[in-house]
Amino acid sequence: MAFISVKTTALMTAESETALKKQIGQAMSLIGQSEAYLMLILEGNQSLYLRGEKKPAALINANIFGNPQHFGYTDFAQRLTQIMNDILNIPPQNSYIQFNNIKVGRSQEI
């Protein structure tokens, strides 16, 4: 399972949201997962400052469950930046991706 949050300075239309959802869902295969296990939040028109300036940018927070060896992270990151560029015209160097590994295991009551 993965929970991905995308915050961007770009204005999002229904069409761009649908395209992002579809392409990010397809990119999940790069980390051995599928869109069926993806929760995605898309937030456009955000105030993000990059290198001290308000520029086209994206902040992507990817919480990945059950991938402790980081399988496919490099390819997935490259694909995410390409998706942001293709759909929202955000240059790849203006996308920041934070990966968080979430361990999968038995929960315990405290």
C-alpha positions in Angstrom: 0.0 0.0 0.0 1.1 3.6 -0.6 -0.2 6.9 0.5 1.0 9.7 -1.8 0.4 13.4 -1.2 1.1 15.9 -4.0 1.2 19.7 -3.3 1.9 21.9 -6.2 1.8 25.6 -7.2 0.0 24.6 -10.4 -3.7 25.0 -10.9 -5.3 21.6 -11.3 -8.3 21.0 -13.5 -10.4 17.9 -13.5 -8.5 16.6 -16.5 -5.1 17.2 -15.0 -6.2 15.4 -11.7 -7.5 12.5 -13.7 -4.2 12.3 -15.7 -2.1 12.5 -12.5 -4.2 9.8 -10.8 -3.9 7.5 -13.8 -0.1 8.0 -14.4 0.9 7.8 -10.8 -1.2 4.7 -10.5 0.6 3.2 -13.4 4.0 4.2 -12.0 3.3 2.2 -8.8 4.4 -0.9 -10.8 8.0 0.5 -10.5 7.9 -0.2 -6.8 6.1 -3.5 -7.1 2.7 -2.2 -6.3 -0.5 -1.2 -8.1 -3.1 1.6 -8.2 -5.4 -0.8 -6.3 -3.4 -0.1 -3.2 -2.8 3.6 -3.7 -4.3 6.5 -1.7 -3.6 9.8 -3.4 -4.1 13.4 -2.4 -3.7 16.1 -5.0 -3.6 19.7 -3.8 -3.1 22.4 -6.4 -2.6 26.2 -6.2 -0.4 26.0 -3.1 2.0 28.6 -2.0 5.4 26.9 -2.3 8.7 28.8 -2.3 11.7 27.1 -3.9 15.2 28.6 -3.5 13.5 31.7 -2.0 11.1 32.3 -4.9 7.6 31.4 -5.8 8.2 29.1 -8.8 6.4 26.2 -10.4 7.1 23.4 -8.0 5.8 20.2 -6.5 6.2 18.6 -3.1 5.5 14.9 -3.2 5.3 12.9 0.0 5.4 9.2 -0.7 4.6 6.9 2.2 5.3 3.3 1.0 4.3 0.3 3.0 6.2 -2.9 3.0 9.2 -2.0 0.8 12.2 -2.0 3.3 14.8 -2.5 0.5 13.5 0.6 -1.4 12.8 -1.5 -4.5 12.3 0.7 -7.5 12.5 4.1 -5.6 15.0 5.7 -8.1 12.9 4.8 -11.1 9.7 5.7 -9.3 11.1 9.1 -8.3 12.3 9.8 -11.9 8.8 8.9 -13.2 7.1 11.1 -10.7 9.1 14.1 -11.7 8.4 13.4 -15.4 4.7 13.1 -14.7 4.8 16.5 -13.0 6.6 18.0 -16.0 4.3 16.4 -18.6 1.0 17.3 -17.0 1.7 20.4 -14.9 4.7 21.9 -16.7 6.8 21.7 -13.5 10.5 21.2 -14.3 11.9 18.0 -12.9 14.5 19.9 -10.8 11.5 21.7 -9.1 9.9 18.5 -7.8 10.9 17.5 -4.2 10.1 13.9 -3.2 10.2 12.7 0.3 10.0 8.9 0.8 8.8 7.5 4.1 9.0 3.7 4.7 6.2 2.3 6.7 6.9 -1.1 8.3 4.2 -3.7 7.9 3.7 -5.9 10.9 1.4 -6.9 13.7 0.0 -4.1 15.7 0.1 -4.2 19.4 -2.2 -2.8 22.0 -0.6 -0.5 24.4 
